[in-house]
C-alpha cells in the first residue's frame, strides 16, 4: 500500500524536482520485488521510471535522467499491449 501511495505522489508532484525524485525513488525501492513477479508489473513500473527521469531532468541531472528514460522504455516493452 505504501508503494502505491508513493507512486501516486510520484506521478502527481510536478512542481518540485527534489521531492518528486525522493518519492519516485522510494516507490521504486518499495516495489523492487515486483519485476520478479511478472512482466506486467515491470511494464506498470515504467511510468515510475519515466516520472523519476522527469525529476532528474528538472534537477539538471541529464545523464541519470536519460538512464531512467531508457529503463522506462525497456520496462514498457516487457509485455505487449497498453
C-alpha positions in Angstrom: 0.0 0.0 0.0 2.8 2.4 0.8 4.3 1.8 -2.6 1.1 2.7 -4.3 0.7 5.9 -2.3 4.2 6.9 -3.1 3.7 6.0 -6.8 0.6 8.3 -6.8 2.7 11.2 -5.3 5.5 10.5 -7.8 3.1 10.9 -10.7 1.3 14.0 -9.4 4.1 16.1 -8.0 5.4 18.0 -11.0 6.4 21.3 -9.3 9.3 20.3 -7.1 12.0 18.2 -8.7 13.7 17.2 -5.4 10.5 16.0 -3.7 9.4 14.2 -6.9 12.7 12.4 -7.1 12.5 11.4 -3.5 9.0 9.9 -3.7 9.7 8.2 -7.1 12.8 6.6 -5.7 11.0 5.4 -2.6 8.2 4.0 -4.7 10.6 2.1 -7.0 12.6 0.8 -4.0 9.4 -0.3 -2.2 8.2 -2.1 -5.3 11.6 -3.5 -6.3 10.4 -7.1 -5.9 7.6 -6.5 -8.4 9.7 -7.2 -11.5 10.4 -10.7 -10.2 6.7 -11.4 -10.1 5.7 -10.7 -13.7 6.5 -8.8 -16.9 3.2 -6.9 -16.5 4.3 -5.4 -13.2 7.6 -4.4 -14.8 5.6 -2.6 -17.5 3.5 -0.8 -14.9 6.7 0.4 -13.2 7.8 2.0 -16.4 5.7 5.1 -15.5 7.6 5.5 -12.3 11.0 5.4 -14.1 9.6 7.9 -16.6 8.5 10.2 -13.7 11.8 9.8 -12.0 13.6 10.7 -15.2 11.5 13.9 -15.4 12.5 14.8 -11.8 16.2 14.2 -12.6 15.9 16.3 -15.7 14.3 19.1 -13.7 17.3 19.0 -11.3 19.8 19.1 -14.2 21.0 15.6 -13.8 20.7 14.8 -17.5 22.8 11.6 -17.7 20.8 10.0 -14.9 17.6 11.2 -16.5 18.5 9.5 -19.8 19.2 6.3 -17.9 15.8 6.5 -16.2 14.1 7.1 -19.5 15.8 4.1 -21.1 14.8 1.9 -18.2 11.2 3.2 -18.6 11.3 2.3 -22.3 12.7 -1.2 -21.6 10.1 -1.9 -18.9 7.3 -0.7 -21.1 8.3 -3.3 -23.7 8.1 -6.1 -21.1 4.6 -7.1 -22.1 2.5 -6.5 -25.3 -0.4 -4.1 -25.1 -1.1 -0.9 -23.3 
